[in-house]
Amino acid sequence: MHDLFTGLITSKTRIRILMRLFLNPEGNAYLRELAEEFAVSPSQVKEELSQLSEAGLLASEKQGRQIHYRANTRHPLFPELHSMVHKALGMDRIVDSVIERLGRLEIAFLLDDYAEGKDTGIIDLGLVGDIDQNNLIDLVGKTERYIGRKIRTLVLSPEEYERMRPVLAKRPMLPLWVSQEAPQQQVGPAQETDRRRPAASASA
């Protein structure tokens, strides 16, 4: 499931830290939280956090008694690592395929665990627009086999999305793709969302 990383990085814990912090760079985590989440020893996580911090890939900030780590978005390699995480999760494949073949996509976003960067094995993916749901089922099945994770999709029309926004705003939410044609107020609760080009001219 981490094929894009395992050829470059041999430490599984380091891969999981990168997945955790680079999927949603707005999030952060502290040592014991990661150790419990990954079911590994705190000393093992500490060693990896130290090496990633020394390499400049992570930034840290003390909050109370805990040191919280997050992706260093100013690092020259941040765009590449952020992109690799999305590719490892198959998000680029789904979004690109929906854009190219399955209808008119306005917004794509992650919900819940993966919106927080937690690799729990079940990806909740929201799609807003006029989507061919029958072909989407086939695409999701192929992507699940490719990434080794379960994908649950929530397909909404723009009108349905507007009605559900108050409910969705209470859940962790990470925008993946937004059409330039989508009204700004539709994007969702996140404030720092990239507004992408329409389907034919750019990928997620």
C-alpha positions as CSV (number, residue, x, y, z in Angstrom):
1,M,0.0,0.0,0.0
2,H,3.0,2.3,0.4
3,D,4.6,1.2,-2.9
4,L,5.5,4.8,-3.8
5,F,7.5,5.2,-0.6
6,T,9.0,1.8,0.1
7,G,11.4,2.0,-2.7
8,L,12.8,5.2,-1.2
9,I,12.2,4.8,2.5
10,T,12.7,1.5,4.4
11,S,11.3,2.5,7.8
12,K,7.6,1.8,8.0
13,T,7.2,4.1,10.9
14,R,8.7,7.0,9.0
15,I,6.4,6.3,6.1
16,R,3.4,6.4,8.4
17,I,4.5,9.7,9.9
18,L,4.9,11.2,6.5
19,M,1.5,9.9,5.5
20,R,0.0,11.2,8.7
21,L,1.4,14.7,8.5
22,F,1.7,15.4,4.8
23,L,-1.8,14.3,3.8
24,N,-3.2,17.3,5.7
25,P,-0.4,19.8,6.3
26,E,-2.8,21.8,8.5
27,G,-2.9,19.0,11.1
28,N,-0.3,18.2,13.8
29,A,0.4,15.4,16.2
30,Y,2.6,14.6,19.2
31,L,4.9,11.7,20.0
32,R,2.7,9.6,22.3
33,E,-0.4,10.2,20.1
34,L,1.5,8.8,17.1
35,A,3.0,5.9,19.0
36,E,-0.5,4.8,20.1
37,E,-2.0,5.3,16.7
38,F,0.8,3.2,15.0
39,A,1.0,0.7,17.9
40,V,4.8,1.1,18.1
41,S,7.1,2.2,21.0
42,P,7.4,5.9,21.8
43,S,11.2,5.6,21.4
44,Q,10.8,4.4,17.8
45,V,8.6,7.3,16.9
46,K,10.9,9.7,18.7
47,E,13.8,8.6,16.6
48,E,11.9,9.1,13.4
49,L,10.5,12.4,14.4
50,S,14.0,13.6,15.3
51,Q,15.5,12.5,12.0
52,L,12.7,14.1,10.0
53,S,13.0,17.3,12.0
54,E,16.7,17.4,11.5
55,A,16.2,17.0,7.8
56,G,13.8,20.0,8.0
57,L,10.8,18.1,6.8
58,L,8.9,18.7,10.0
59,A,8.3,21.8,12.1
60,S,7.5,21.6,15.8
61,E,5.9,23.7,18.5
62,K,5.6,23.2,22.2
63,Q,2.0,23.2,23.5
64,G,1.8,22.7,27.2
65,R,3.9,19.6,28.0
66,Q,3.7,18.2,24.5
67,I,5.7,19.0,21.4
68,H,3.4,19.0,18.4
69,Y,4.9,18.2,15.0
70,R,3.5,19.1,11.5
71,A,4.7,19.1,7.9
72,N,7.1,21.9,7.1
73,T,5.3,23.5,4.1
74,R,8.3,25.8,3.4
75,H,10.6,22.8,2.7
76,P,11.6,22.6,-1.0
77,L,10.5,18.9,-1.0
78,F,7.1,19.6,0.5
79,P,5.1,19.8,-2.8
80,E,6.6,16.5,-4.0
81,L,6.0,14.7,-0.7
82,H,2.4,16.1,-0.4
83,S,1.8,14.9,-4.0
84,M,3.3,11.4,-3.3
85,V,1.0,10.9,-0.3
86,H,-2.1,11.7,-2.4
87,K,-0.8,9.3,-5.1
88,A,-0.2,6.6,-2.5
89,L,-3.8,6.9,-1.4
90,G,-5.1,6.8,-4.9
91,M,-6.8,10.2,-4.6
92,D,-5.3,11.5,-7.8
93,R,-6.5,8.5,-9.7
94,I,-10.1,8.8,-8.6
95,V,-10.3,12.6,-9.0
96,D,-8.7,12.5,-12.5
97,S,-10.9,9.7,-13.7
98,V,-14.1,11.4,-12.4
99,I,-13.0,14.6,-14.1
100,E,-12.2,12.9,-17.4
101,R,-14.9,10.3,-17.7
102,L,-17.6,10.3,-15.1
103,G,-19.4,13.6,-15.4
104,R,-19.1,17.2,-14.2
105,L,-17.1,17.3,-10.9
106,E,-17.3,20.6,-8.9
107,I,-15.7,19.6,-5.5
108,A,-13.9,16.6,-4.2
109,F,-13.0,16.3,-0.5
110,L,-12.0,13.8,2.2
111,L,-13.9,13.4,5.4
112,D,-13.2,12.1,9.0
113,D,-10.0,10.1,9.6
114,Y,-8.1,10.7,6.3
115,A,-9.0,14.4,6.5
116,E,-7.0,14.4,9.7
117,G,-4.2,12.4,8.1
118,K,-5.0,9.2,9.9
119,D,-4.4,6.1,7.7
120,T,-7.1,3.9,9.2
121,G,-7.9,1.9,6.1
122,I,-11.3,3.3,5.3
123,I,-11.3,6.5,3.1
124,D,-14.4,8.6,3.1
125,L,-14.5,10.6,-0.1
126,G,-17.1,13.2,-1.0
127,L,-17.8,14.2,-4.6
128,V,-20.1,17.1,-5.6
129,G,-21.4,17.4,-9.1
130,D,-23.2,15.5,-11.8
131,I,-21.4,12.1,-11.4
132,D,-22.0,8.8,-13.2
133,Q,-22.4,6.6,-10.1
134,N,-22.6,3.3,-11.9
135,N,-19.1,3.8,-13.5
136,L,-17.9,5.3,-10.2
137,I,-18.5,2.0,-8.5
138,D,-16.2,0.2,-11.0
139,L,-13.6,2.9,-10.6
140,V,-13.7,2.7,-6.8
141,G,-13.3,-1.1,-6.9
142,K,-10.2,-0.9,-9.1
143,T,-8.7,1.9,-6.9
144,E,-9.4,-0.1,-3.7
145,R,-7.4,-3.0,-5.1
146,Y,-4.6,-0.7,-6.1
147,I,-4.2,1.1,-2.8
148,G,-5.3,-1.7,-0.4
149,R,-7.9,0.4,1.4
150,K,-11.7,0.6,1.5
151,I,-13.3,3.7,-0.1
152,R,-16.7,5.0,0.9
153,T,-18.1,7.6,-1.5
154,L,-20.6,10.3,-0.7
155,V,-22.0,11.7,-4.0
156,L,-24.0,14.9,-3.8
157,S,-25.5,17.3,-6.2
158,P,-24.6,21.0,-5.6
159,E,-28.0,21.5,-4.1
160,E,-27.6,18.5,-1.8
161,Y,-24.2,19.7,-0.8
162,E,-25.5,23.1,0.2
163,R,-28.2,21.5,2.4
164,M,-25.7,19.2,4.1
165,R,-22.9,21.8,4.6
166,P,-23.9,22.5,8.3
167,V,-23.7,18.8,9.0
168,L,-20.4,18.3,7.1
169,A,-18.9,21.4,8.7
170,K,-19.0,19.5,12.0
171,R,-16.7,16.7,10.6
172,P,-13.0,16.9,9.7
173,M,-12.9,17.9,6.1
174,L,-10.0,18.2,3.6
175,P,-10.7,19.6,0.1
176,L,-8.9,17.8,-2.7
177,W,-10.1,19.5,-5.8
178,V,-12.3,22.5,-6.6
179,S,-13.5,23.5,-10.1
180,Q,-13.1,27.2,-10.9
181,E,-16.7,27.0,-11.9
182,A,-17.8,26.1,-8.4
183,P,-19.0,29.1,-6.4
184,Q,-16.5,30.2,-3.7
185,Q,-19.1,29.7,-1.0
186,Q,-19.5,26.1,-2.0
187,V,-15.9,25.1,-1.2
188,G,-16.5,24.1,2.5
189,P,-15.2,25.0,5.9
190,A,-11.5,24.9,5.1
191,Q,-10.2,28.4,4.4
192,E,-7.0,27.7,2.5
193,T,-8.4,25.7,-0.5
194,D,-6.7,25.6,-3.9
195,R,-9.1,26.4,-6.6
196,R,-8.2,24.2,-9.6
197,R,-8.7,24.5,-13.3
198,P,-11.7,22.8,-14.9
199,A,-11.4,19.1,-15.8
200,A,-9.8,19.2,-19.3
201,S,-7.0,21.6,-18.5
202,A,-5.6,20.3,-15.2
203,S,-5.4,17.4,-12.8
204,A,-5.9,17.4,-9.1
